Amino acid sequence: MDLTAILLIALGLSMDAVAVSLASGCAAGHAKVDVRQALLLSFLFGSFQALMPVAGWLAGLGLKGVISSFDHWLAFVLLVFIGGKMIREARGAGECRVHGNGMGLPVMLGLAVATSIDALAVGLSFSLLAVDIIAPVLIIGMVTFVLSLAAVFAGHRFGSRLAGKAEFLGGLILIAIGLKILLEHLREG
């Protein structure tokens, strides 16, 4: 898998975390953004977005022999399903209504897990496509960290109006990559 595809996957996967980060920045209201909390939230999002594909990749290694004849179809279906889910969820994004002084570590951990579940399926796809996992997970983690941190500050400045657009874009990117994987395999076969 080339660097462009990995960057696009990282961008697509990070959009759930970006949407939550936008809302977190918006929730700060008129108060200043707590930089330490923004860094911690972004770190947790980046870490879980990097760890979940590893778990999916390891699970895929165990299944590779069983599903190798239709792995490209499975990767396609997983990416289209995840992308479609993100697009559907983007329609429900609304304005920021919650204002507060931040969130605790348990809430941040829960959000990090919730926003990274899709990355588990992408890791499974990486395994099926025999993608070396190290570079993609580092890129996914770094992209998610940087975009989440920027999104907290953007959310504080512009509100949550951007959240739905971010998830919609991420969904489109994952669907496009799923189509690319399928078409490349069909051309080879």
N, C-alpha and C positions, 0 to 999 in steps of 0.2 A: 504494500500500500504506500502510495507516495505522500510526501509531506503536505501537499495541498489538501488531499482527502483527509488526512489526520487533523489538520487545522480546522477544516470544515466540520468534522465530527466533534472536535473539541468545542467549537463555537456553538453547534447545535445542542450538545449536551449541557453546556453551561447556561442555557437560557432559562431553565427552571430556577437555578440559583440566582441568576440575574434578576428575574422577576421578584423573587422573595427579597433580594437585597434592595431593589427599588422601593418596595413596600416598607422595608425597615428604615430606609432613609426618610421616606415620607412620614413615617410614624413619629419621627423626632419632632415634627411640628416646627415651631419657631425656635426651639432650643438648638444649640449647636450639636452636630453629630459627635458622638462619643467615638473618637478615633480608635481607642483600644478595643472597644466592642466591634467596630467595623472591621478592624484587622483580624480579630478572633473569628468573627462570623465568616469572613472571606477565607481564612486559613482552613476552617472546618469544611466549608463547601469545597475548596480545592482538594483537600485531603481525601474526603469521601468520594469525590468524582474520580480521583486517581485510584483509590483502593477497590471500588466496586468493579471496574473492568477486570482487575486482576482476579477477583473471585469468580467472575463469569468466565474468564479465560481458562482458569484452572478447572472449572466444571466442564467446560467444553472439551478439554483434553481427554477427559474420561469418556466422553460420548462420541468422540471423533470417528472411531471405527464403525459405530452404529449408524451415523447419519452422514457419512462422507458422500454418498451418492446424491443427496439432495441438500447439502449444506448451503449452497448459493441461494436456493429458494428460501431456506430458513433465515439466512441473514437478511434477505430482501424483505420477508414478511415481518421480522422483528423490527427492522428500521422503519418500515412503512407504518407499522402499528404504533410505534413510539412517536413517530412524527405526526401521525393522525391524532393521537391522544393529545399531544402538545397543542396542535391547532384547535382542537375542540375546546381544550381548557382555556385557550387564549380568548375565546369569545366571552367567557365569564369574568374576565378581569375588569375590575371597576376602580373607582376612585378611592383614594386613601381615606379611611374613616377612623382609623385607630390612631390615637396619639398617646405616647407614653415615654418613659425614660429609658427604655431598652428592654432587653430580654435576658433571662438567665441562661446559664450553660446547658441545663437539660433541654430547654426549648431550642437552643441553637443546635444541639446534637440531633434532636428529633428532626429539625428542618434539614440538616445536612444529610441525614439518612433518606428522608422523604424525597429530596431533590436529586438524589444520586441513584435511585433504584433503576432508572432507565439505563444507567451506565453499566449495570450488571448484564443486561441483555446485549449491549454493545460489546462487552468483553467476551461474551459467548460467541458473537459474530466474529470477533478478531481471532478466536481460537479456531473456528471453522474455516476461516480464510488463511490460516497459517501465518498470521501477522505476528512479528516479534513484539512483545508486549511492553518492553521497557520504554522506548521512545514515546509511543502513543500515550501511556499513562502519565508520564512526566509532562508532556505537552497539554494533555487534558487538565491536569491539576493546576498547572501554571496559568493557562488561559482562564480557567474558572476563577482562580484567586484574583487575578488582575481585573477581570470584568466584574466580578462581584464587588470588589472594593470600589471601583469606579461607579458602579450602580448605586451603592449606598449614598454617595454624594450627589449623583444625578437625581436620585429619588427625593433627596432632601430639597434639592433646588426646583425640580420640575413636577414633583408628585408622582403618583403611580400611573399616570396616563401612558407611560412607555411600557408597562409590564406586559400587557396583552400583545403588543407589537413584537416584543422580544421573544415571547413563547411561540408566536405564529411563525416568525422567521426561523427559529430553531427547528420547528416541525418541518418546514419546507426543506431546510438543508438536509435533515436526516432522510426524508423521503427521496430527495434527489440522489443521495449517496447510495441508498438501497437500490434505486433504479440503475445506477451506474454499475454496481456490483453484479446485478443480474444480467445486464446487457453485455458486460465484458465476458462473463462466463458463457453466455449463449453464443457469442462470437467465436470463442475458443473451441467450443464443443461442436 
